[in-house]
Amino acid sequence: MSLQRIELIKEGLKNLNPTKIEIEDEGHLHVGHAGAKSGGHFKLFIVSESFNDLSQIDRHKLIYNTLNELMKTEIHALSISAKTPSEL
């Protein structure tokens, strides 16, 4: 299920045209947590020019809005690091 969720997240973020995307399943850190049953815990590192001129808060909002439906079903928690290419 974890790999399927990771692929769903990557597909969902495709319209942000990421130049780099890494998703780590952190579900093993949350075993026994009630919310872990309703969706996965993930760590996201994403690089995209879509983040140019956006604050970190606005970058996170853009990602959450982009993944809106998945946030309701497949993702329980998402840790985000969002960068522009010039920030690497």
C-alpha positions in Angstrom: 0.0 0.0 0.0 2.9 2.4 0.8 4.4 2.2 -2.7 1.0 2.8 -4.2 0.4 5.9 -2.0 3.9 7.2 -3.0 3.0 6.8 -6.7 -0.3 8.6 -6.1 1.4 11.5 -4.4 4.0 11.8 -7.2 1.2 11.7 -9.8 -0.8 14.3 -7.8 2.2 16.7 -7.8 3.0 16.2 -11.5 1.3 19.5 -12.5 3.8 21.4 -10.3 6.5 20.2 -12.8 9.0 19.1 -10.1 12.6 18.9 -11.1 13.2 16.7 -8.1 10.8 14.8 -5.9 11.6 12.4 -3.0 9.0 10.8 -0.9 9.8 8.8 2.2 7.3 6.6 4.0 7.5 7.3 7.7 4.7 5.0 8.7 7.0 2.8 10.7 7.5 5.7 13.1 3.8 5.9 13.8 2.8 2.3 14.5 -0.1 2.3 16.9 -1.1 5.9 16.2 -4.8 6.0 15.6 -4.5 8.1 12.5 -2.0 5.7 10.9 -4.9 3.5 9.9 -6.7 6.2 7.9 -3.7 7.2 5.8 0.1 7.2 5.6 2.8 9.4 7.1 5.2 10.8 4.5 8.2 13.1 4.2 8.3 15.1 1.0 11.2 16.8 -0.6 10.2 18.7 -3.8 12.0 21.1 -6.0 10.0 23.2 -8.5 10.0 26.5 -10.2 6.3 26.7 -9.2 7.6 27.8 -5.8 9.3 30.9 -7.2 8.2 34.0 -5.3 6.2 32.0 -2.8 6.8 32.0 0.9 7.2 28.6 2.6 3.7 28.8 3.9 2.3 29.5 0.4 4.4 26.6 -0.9 2.9 24.3 1.6 -0.6 25.6 0.9 0.0 25.0 -2.9 1.0 21.4 -2.1 -1.9 20.7 0.2 -4.3 22.2 -2.3 -2.8 20.1 -5.1 -3.0 16.9 -3.0 -6.5 17.9 -1.7 -8.3 14.6 -2.3 -5.3 12.5 -1.3 -5.1 14.4 2.0 -8.6 13.2 2.8 -7.9 9.5 2.0 -4.3 8.3 1.5 -2.3 10.8 3.5 -2.6 11.3 7.2 0.5 13.4 7.8 2.9 15.1 5.4 6.2 16.7 6.3 7.2 19.1 3.5 10.5 20.6 2.3 9.8 22.7 -0.8 12.6 24.4 -2.7 13.1 26.3 -5.9 16.1 25.2 -8.1 18.0 28.3 -7.2 17.8 27.4 -3.5 19.7 24.1 -3.9 
